[in-house]
Amino acid sequence: MRLTTKGRFAVTAMIDLALRETHGPVTLAGISQRQKISLSYLEQLFGKLRRFNIVESTRGPGGGYTLARKSDEISVADIIVAVDEPLDATQCGGKGNCHSDEDNQGRCMTHDLWSNLNSKMVEYLSSVSLRDLVQQQEGRGIVIHDMRQKKVRGDGFKTDKPAPIIAVKKEITPKRPLINSVFNLAQQS
């Protein structure tokens, strides 16, 4: 039994999103570039995460994805289940018909062992929040770059200047999201 790339990529992408969302919506292209995950694969995963109310999308310039709930309210199990990742160590899908579809005699001798493992895995993954994983990354000294370009005037012409590098610390309060649509502007007033 092992977690497939679908579950691993979904959790990795969600950590990336949670680390960066204080700067506003995070693009899938940015996650794709940083985490080396196919953009089309991320689009599929985030479609599923959106349907499970784990992320929200913002369209248009400055758009991207943000968390739909607080990071401490999203468990690793929520993410894995949302992307259709099976958490089952049994060979029968938990049905108890390991050797035969016809009767209960088809149950293998280790069925209960693997069923108990399933329960422990779900229990553990439900106890780990996205916030826990973000704090773990922050503890490792992960530096977050705001990849947006700022326009700076100088000598009568505009130049692109990269935004300053910002290290995420626990003491820093989150910045207000960028107002990137008329709807967000109305909500901020």
C-alpha positions in Angstrom: 0.0 0.0 0.0 1.4 3.4 -0.9 0.1 6.8 -1.6 0.1 7.6 -5.3 1.4 10.8 -6.9 -2.1 12.2 -7.1 -2.3 12.4 -3.3 1.3 13.5 -2.9 1.0 16.2 -5.5 -2.3 17.5 -4.1 -0.8 17.8 -0.6 2.4 19.5 -1.9 0.4 22.0 -4.0 -1.8 22.8 -1.0 1.2 23.5 1.2 2.6 25.8 -1.6 -0.8 27.6 -1.8 -1.1 28.0 2.0 2.4 29.4 2.3 1.8 32.1 -0.4 -1.8 33.1 -0.2 -1.1 36.1 2.1 0.1 37.9 -1.0 -3.2 37.3 -2.8 -4.5 34.5 -5.0 -1.8 32.0 -6.1 -1.6 30.9 -9.7 -1.4 27.2 -10.7 1.3 28.2 -13.1 3.4 29.4 -10.2 2.8 26.2 -8.2 3.6 24.2 -11.3 6.9 26.0 -11.8 8.0 25.8 -8.1 6.9 22.2 -7.4 7.6 20.7 -10.9 4.1 19.4 -11.3 2.3 19.5 -14.7 0.0 22.5 -15.0 -2.8 20.4 -16.6 -2.5 17.9 -13.7 -2.8 20.7 -11.2 -5.9 22.0 -13.0 -7.5 18.6 -12.6 -6.6 18.4 -8.9 -7.7 21.9 -8.1 -11.0 21.3 -9.9 -11.6 18.5 -7.4 -10.4 20.5 -4.5 -12.7 23.3 -5.4 -15.7 21.0 -5.5 -14.9 19.8 -2.0 -14.8 23.5 -0.8 -11.1 23.3 0.0 -10.0 26.0 -2.4 -11.7 29.0 -4.1 -10.8 30.4 -7.4 -10.6 34.1 -8.5 -10.7 34.8 -12.2 -9.1 37.5 -14.2 -5.8 39.5 -13.9 -4.4 38.9 -10.4 -6.6 35.8 -10.1 -5.7 32.4 -8.9 -6.6 30.2 -5.9 -6.9 30.8 -2.2 -8.0 28.5 0.7 -11.8 28.2 1.1 -11.3 27.5 4.8 -8.7 28.3 7.4 -5.6 26.1 7.1 -6.2 24.6 10.5 -9.6 23.4 9.4 -8.3 21.5 6.4 -6.8 18.0 7.2 -4.5 16.0 5.0 -7.2 13.4 4.8 -9.6 16.0 3.4 -7.2 16.8 0.6 -6.5 13.2 -0.2 -10.2 12.2 -0.2 -11.0 15.3 -2.4 -8.7 14.1 -5.2 -10.2 10.6 -5.1 -7.1 9.0 -3.6 -8.0 5.6 -2.1 -6.8 5.1 1.5 -7.3 1.3 1.5 -4.6 -1.3 2.3 -7.0 -4.2 1.8 -7.1 -6.1 -1.5 -10.9 -6.2 -1.5 -11.6 -2.5 -1.1 -12.8 -3.2 2.4 -15.7 -5.4 1.3 -14.3 -8.6 2.9 -14.5 -10.7 -0.2 -10.7 -11.0 -0.7 -10.9 -14.5 -2.3 -14.5 -14.7 -3.5 -17.4 -12.4 -4.4 -19.9 -15.1 -3.4 -19.7 -15.4 0.3 -18.0 -14.3 3.5 -15.6 -17.3 3.3 -13.7 -15.3 0.7 -12.2 -13.1 3.4 -8.4 -13.4 3.7 -6.7 -14.2 7.0 -5.1 -10.7 7.1 -8.2 -8.7 6.2 -8.7 -7.4 9.8 -5.0 -6.4 10.0 -5.3 -4.2 6.8 -8.7 -2.8 7.8 -7.2 -1.7 11.1 -4.3 -0.1 9.3 -6.8 1.8 7.1 -8.5 3.1 10.3 -5.2 4.2 11.8 -4.1 5.9 8.5 -7.3 7.9 8.2 -7.1 8.8 11.9 -3.6 10.0 11.6 -4.1 11.9 8.3 -7.2 13.5 9.8 -5.2 14.7 12.8 -2.6 16.5 10.6 -3.8 19.9 9.4 -2.6 22.0 6.5 -1.5 24.6 9.1 0.7 22.0 10.8 2.5 21.3 7.4 2.9 25.1 6.7 4.4 25.6 10.2 6.8 22.7 9.6 7.9 24.4 6.4 8.2 27.8 8.1 10.3 26.1 10.8 12.7 24.9 8.1 13.3 28.6 7.1 11.4 28.5 3.8 11.7 31.9 2.1 8.6 33.0 0.2 9.0 35.2 -2.9 6.2 37.4 -4.1 6.5 36.7 -7.8 4.4 39.6 -9.0 6.2 42.3 -10.8 6.0 45.9 -9.5 6.1 48.8 -12.0 8.6 51.4 -10.9 9.0 54.8 -12.5 12.5 56.0 -13.1 14.0 58.6 -15.5 10.8 59.0 -17.4 10.2 55.3 -18.3 8.7 52.3 -16.6 10.9 49.4 -15.6 10.0 46.1 -14.1 11.5 45.6 -10.7 11.0 42.3 -8.8 9.1 42.6 -5.6 11.2 42.3 -2.4 11.8 38.9 -0.9 9.7 38.3 2.1 10.4 35.6 4.7 7.3 34.3 6.3 7.5 34.3 10.1 4.8 33.3 12.6 4.7 36.8 14.1 3.7 38.4 10.8 0.0 39.1 10.5 -1.4 38.3 7.1 -1.7 41.1 4.6 -5.1 42.0 3.2 -5.6 40.3 -0.1 -5.1 42.4 -3.2 -8.2 44.0 -4.5 -8.4 42.3 -7.9 -12.0 42.6 -8.8 -15.0 44.9 -8.4 -16.6 42.3 -6.2 -13.6 42.2 -3.7 -13.6 46.0 -3.7 -17.2 46.1 -2.7 -16.6 43.5 0.1 -13.6 45.6 1.5 -15.7 48.8 1.7 
